[in-house]
Amino acid sequence: MDKLPIVIGTTRYLPDFIKPDEARQRTPQHGTRFEVPSAVQDQLGLWVSGVGYSTANMGHSRNRVLGTYAAVLVRGGRMKFESGPSGRTVLEPGSLVWLFPDIRHDYVGADGPFSEQWLLFGGHTADAFRRHGVLSPTKPHVTFGSHPDIPRLFAQLHEVFFTGGPLSVPLASAILHQLIVTSHGLALGLSGGDGGEEADATIRKAVRMIEEEATTGVTPESLAARLHLGYSTLRRRFKQVTGYAVKEYILRVQLRRGKELLAFTRLPVEKVAAGAGFADPFYFSRLFKEREGVPPSVFRQHETREHG
């Protein structure tokens, strides 16, 4: 991993877990920084209020309760984690656990000290992620193994937050949004990597099939039959994993293809509709206007001007 400078006050240094081995003895063992989100940041719905790390931690007091959300990244050593909704587990290096307001939790080193990075955050967007199961107290952790995105995003977030200044909170919050979505994708097995306990190979296959065949007449019923699933089972599992109904995801891919054809070809709208998988061009036009706010012809005029 690249060296990422961290600033606390006027002292600039590299944290232990991203420094060369020969310089580790000169690295502080702990670092924290806190900010107070502004009223505007609160209205935007997602904010980071603190970050930190420890390179020789044995754990926190038992029955700990936070007033905000948090995320803990296990960088080295093993960590025993427990909360009421999720039970007990041992997290290996390359694990991320989300903590929730007003939910008691406990974590300690499983075999001795462990290295961690953490962040505190909140906002109504975080609450929405929780309501929709993207962040879940019953399944709060994901193991990403060698997948690079989680540690990369954590390092970027720490860098901008420790650097400080008026943009530190909004920049960190933007990275946090990506971190939450990436973690959710890994947990569901939709982002590659070394796994994810909730990975569902059948639904991943269904997603690939829709992406490849949505414009050629695939239907939820035909998809269920080819995957050897009952239709109701496919609907339930697909919604659980992706957040979309099967039919909605098919329409999403079809409309995306329609937008591409409108923007980059001169095909008439009727042929655009057919190319996007719609047998009825009037239905395509009506649906397109409902979703995009403008009819296909107006969308094309705008995109033509944009692209010259």
SVG drawing of the C-alpha trace seen along z (x, -y; Angstrom):
<svg xmlns="http://www.w3.org/2000/svg" viewBox="-48 -25 63 52">
<polyline fill="none" stroke="black" stroke-width="0.4" points="0.0,0.0 1.2,-3.5 2.5,-5.7 -0.3,-8.1 0.7,-11.1 -1.3,-11.8 -1.4,-15.1 -2.2,-15.6 -1.6,-19.2 1.8,-20.1 3.2,-16.5 3.3,-14.6 3.9,-10.9 2.9,-7.6 0.8,-5.1 2.4,-1.8 0.3,0.3 1.3,-1.5 4.9,-2.2 8.0,-0.2 9.1,2.3 12.4,0.5 10.6,-2.7 7.9,-1.2 9.8,-1.8 9.5,-5.6 5.8,-5.5 3.3,-6.6 1.0,-3.7 -2.2,-5.7 -3.8,-8.6 -7.3,-10.2 -8.9,-13.3 -12.5,-14.6 -14.6,-17.2 -18.0,-18.7 -20.2,-18.4 -21.8,-21.7 -25.6,-22.2 -25.2,-21.9 -23.4,-18.6 -26.1,-17.3 -28.7,-18.3 -26.8,-16.4 -27.4,-13.3 -24.0,-11.6 -21.1,-12.9 -17.9,-11.7 -17.1,-13.0 -14.0,-11.1 -11.3,-8.7 -8.5,-6.9 -6.2,-3.9 -4.3,-1.8 -1.4,0.5 -1.3,2.3 -4.8,2.5 -6.2,5.2 -9.8,4.0 -12.4,1.8 -14.5,2.0 -17.3,4.5 -20.9,3.6 -19.9,0.5 -22.6,-1.7 -22.1,-4.4 -24.3,-7.3 -23.4,-7.2 -22.4,-4.8 -18.9,-3.5 -16.8,-1.2 -13.8,0.8 -11.2,2.3 -9.1,5.2 -5.6,4.7 -3.5,7.1 -4.1,9.8 -7.5,11.3 -10.4,9.6 -13.3,11.2 -16.5,9.3 -19.9,9.7 -23.2,7.8 -26.7,8.7 -28.1,8.8 -25.2,10.6 -23.8,12.9 -20.1,13.8 -17.5,14.2 -13.8,13.9 -12.7,11.5 -9.6,12.2 -7.3,9.5 -9.1,8.2 -12.4,7.8 -14.7,4.8 -17.4,4.5 -20.1,1.8 -21.3,0.6 -24.7,-1.0 -26.1,-3.7 -27.5,-2.4 -26.5,1.3 -24.2,2.8 -21.1,4.4 -17.7,5.7 -14.5,6.4 -11.1,7.6 -8.0,9.1 -8.5,12.8 -4.8,13.8 -3.3,10.6 -2.9,7.1 -4.5,6.3 -4.3,3.4 -7.4,1.4 -8.6,-1.6 -11.9,-3.1 -14.3,-5.9 -17.4,-7.5 -20.3,-8.7 -24.0,-9.5 -26.8,-11.3 -30.2,-10.4 -28.5,-8.7 -26.9,-6.3 -30.3,-5.7 -31.7,-4.9 -28.9,-2.5 -29.8,-0.7 -33.6,-0.7 -32.9,0.9 -30.5,3.5 -27.3,2.1 -26.1,1.7 -27.5,4.4 -26.9,4.9 -27.7,8.7 -25.0,9.1 -22.5,6.3 -19.2,7.7 -17.7,8.7 -14.4,10.4 -12.8,8.9 -9.5,10.8 -7.1,9.6 -9.7,7.5 -8.1,4.0 -11.0,1.7 -11.9,1.6 -8.3,0.8 -7.8,-1.7 -11.0,-3.6 -10.2,-3.5 -6.7,-4.9 -8.2,-7.7 -10.8,-8.6 -8.2,-8.8 -5.9,-10.9 -8.4,-13.6 -9.8,-13.7 -6.4,-13.9 -5.3,-16.5 -8.1,-18.7 -9.5,-21.9 -13.0,-22.9 -13.3,-20.1 -12.2,-17.3 -15.7,-16.3 -17.5,-16.4 -14.6,-14.6 -14.5,-12.0 -18.3,-11.6 -18.2,-11.0 -15.6,-8.3 -17.7,-6.8 -20.7,-6.5 -18.5,-4.5 -17.1,-2.4 -20.6,-1.5 -21.8,-0.5 -18.6,1.4 -18.8,3.3 -22.4,4.2 -21.5,5.5 -18.7,7.6 -21.0,9.1 -23.5,10.1 -20.8,11.4 -21.5,8.8 -18.1,7.1 -15.7,9.9 -13.0,10.5 -12.4,13.3 -16.0,13.9 -18.7,12.7 -20.9,14.8 -24.0,13.7 -22.8,14.4 -25.5,16.1 -24.0,17.7 -27.5,18.2 -28.5,14.6 -25.1,13.4 -25.8,15.7 -29.2,14.2 -27.7,10.6 -25.3,11.6 -28.0,13.2 -30.2,10.1 -27.2,7.8 -26.6,10.0 -30.1,10.8 -32.5,8.0 -32.8,6.6 -33.5,10.0 -36.7,11.0 -35.7,12.5 -38.5,12.5 -38.6,13.2 -40.5,16.5 -38.0,17.7 -35.1,16.7 -36.5,18.7 -37.0,21.8 -33.4,21.7 -32.1,21.3 -34.2,24.2 -35.9,21.9 -39.5,21.3 -40.7,17.9 -41.5,16.7 -38.2,17.9 -36.3,16.0 -38.3,12.9 -37.6,13.1 -33.9,13.9 -33.2,11.4 -34.8,8.6 -32.9,9.6 -29.5,9.6 -29.8,6.7 -32.5,4.5 -34.4,4.7 -37.4,6.6 -36.5,8.9 -38.8,7.1 -37.5,3.7 -33.9,4.7 -34.7,5.9 -36.4,2.6 -33.4,0.8 -31.0,2.5 -33.4,2.0 -33.7,-1.7 -30.0,-2.0 -29.6,-0.4 -32.3,-2.8 -30.4,-5.8 -27.2,-4.6 -28.9,-4.1 -30.6,-7.5 -27.3,-9.2 -25.0,-7.5 -27.1,-6.4 -29.5,-8.1 -32.0,-5.2 -35.6,-6.3 -37.3,-5.9 -39.2,-2.9 -36.0,-1.0 -34.4,-2.3 -37.3,-0.7 -36.9,2.6 -33.1,2.5 -33.7,2.0 -36.0,5.0 -39.4,3.2 -42.0,4.7 -44.2,1.6 -42.5,-1.7 -45.3,-3.7 -44.8,-1.8 -41.1,-2.5 -41.7,-6.2 -44.2,-6.5 -41.9,-4.6 -38.9,-6.6 -40.6,-9.9 -41.8,-8.6 -38.3,-7.6 -36.2,-10.3 -38.6,-13.2 -38.4,-13.9 -39.5,-12.0 -36.8,-10.1 -36.7,-12.8 -35.8,-15.5 -33.3,-13.3 -31.6,-12.7 -31.5,-16.5 -29.9,-17.2 -27.3,-14.4 -26.5,-15.5 -25.7,-19.0 -23.7,-17.7 -21.6,-15.4 -21.3,-17.8"/>
</svg>
